[in-house]
Amino acid sequence: MRIGIPKETRAGETRVAITPDIAKKLLGKGFVLQMEKDAGLAAGFKNEDYAAAGVELVDRATALAADIVTKVRKPDSDEIAAMQEGALFIGHIETCEDDGTLSAMFARNIRPLAMERIPRISRAQSMDALSSQSNIAGYRAVIEAAARYGRFFPLMMTSAGSAKPARVVILGVGVAGLQAIATARRLGGDVYAYDLRPETREQIESLGAKPIDLDIGEEGSGEGGYARELSDEAKARQQELLADELAKAHVIVTTALIPCRPAPVLVTEDVVKRMREGSVIVDLAAANGGNCPLTEPDKVVRKHGVILVGHTNYPAMMAGDASSFYAHNIANLLSIMVEESDDGLIFKDFAEDEITAAALIAPES
Ligand SMILES: NC(=O)c1ccc[n+]([C@@H]2O[C@H](COP(=O)([O-])OP(=O)(O)OC[C@H]3O[C@@H](n4cnc5c(N)ncnc54)[C@H](O)[C@@H]3O)[C@@H](O)[C@H]2O)c1
């Protein structure tokens, strides 16, 4: 069974789906790996390292003609046209937006397996690419904030005077938020955090941060560990109650999102106006409209004296580790998808495992 690894084509995408270490493991399991030459370079993995692991370095057309094609991003129309009928594609398919990718794949009988659909259950943790990449995003977001904030994060007492610690607020305490709290704490910030789901309180405290409690009059926990969308009144109340806490912050990192919904507005323009000059807001939801309406996707702007960071691909800024984690996720997923037979590796019935059943997108779903 051949796995093809074409080079990513999306602007700014530096990750690669398979790293040399993981390639070696997959080869040991009986797969044949064909990678487009230079596909790993932007992530820091050289052709020689893949070749030494046993990967065949091929041209783009050959990588795209494999039985399984794996990428970080969804395939573009040229890639879909170059894949063979009946092939399996594994990657982030970004199924919330319908831009015709899925119908183009179905028209060529290509089976899409969406990494973002891996359920957040214990058995699937090692395959959960949304989490592995969000963890990196949470870390990198805080590093970005610290680099742009013109003051210290920790309390500094020196012979030339002392500096107070930065007051950092993290909004949304999912995977990215938890890592953002941990990173901001490691840097010595005075960290506060807020999430709609009351169960996050204990997690916030266990990381040494202070929970922000708001009574918005509605229960925030929804299905599958995600938040529930609030009524318009509760949203307004949330903004109003958060405002005083946020206006006091020097650094805000926002990560609040419910999958496939526009990002909730948590930091209003009014709040930005009240923040101290030189404060920083890193908005991880920039690609989905932003938790702050002043954020501009893929730009760093200064408004009302506040620096707003709207990068939309933090994992690509840490492409070595991000690729390594992603490749682990892919290999763990592949391990439940195939079994050995007299004719070599064959696919199992994807409908029989709740993980593959959830990730595989059928034409009618
Ligand atoms: N910019 C990037 O490079 C990048 C990379 C990875 C993830 N992300 C984004 O980071 C965000 C977080 O990702 P994640 O994997 O941690 O998601 P997650 O689902 O684990 O966490 C999101 C959290 O937001 C909370 N939330 C939702 N609505 C809220 C509201 N109105 N008020 C307060 N909290 C609310 C949820 O309860 C949840 O805990 C998402 O927007 C994701 O798209 C961005």
The ligand as an ORCA input file, in Angstrom:
! r2SCAN-3c Opt
* xyz 0 1
  N      -4.381     30.780     14.652
  C      -3.897     29.553     14.680
  O      -2.840     29.245     14.175
  C      -4.655     28.490     15.411
  C      -4.137     27.194     15.577
  C      -4.866     26.249     16.352
  C      -6.106     26.632     16.867
  N      -6.552     27.884     16.610
  C      -7.832     28.371     17.119
  O      -7.718     28.452     18.518
  C      -9.005     28.324     19.067
  C      -9.014     27.302     20.194
  O      -8.720     26.012     19.685
  P      -8.826     24.780     20.676
  O      -8.368     23.576     19.939
  O      -8.213     25.153     21.963
  O     -10.403     24.683     20.809
  P     -11.202     24.095     22.015
  O     -12.538     23.742     21.473
  O     -10.410     23.059     22.718
  O     -11.308     25.375     22.966
  C     -12.145     26.446     22.733
  C     -12.650     26.906     24.097
  O     -13.410     28.081     23.930
  C     -14.476     28.018     24.873
  N     -15.528     28.943     24.466
  C     -16.364     28.841     23.410
  N     -17.194     29.895     23.385
  C     -16.863     30.682     24.440
  C     -17.344     31.912     24.932
  N     -18.354     32.559     24.340
  N     -16.778     32.419     26.040
  C     -15.761     31.762     26.659
  N     -15.260     30.604     26.241
  C     -15.806     30.072     25.137
  C     -14.892     26.569     24.859
  O     -15.598     26.213     26.031
  C     -13.542     25.871     24.771
  O     -13.022     25.567     26.045
  C      -9.925     28.015     17.890
  O     -10.433     29.251     17.443
  C      -8.988     27.452     16.861
  O      -9.484     27.587     15.540
  C      -5.861     28.822     15.910
*
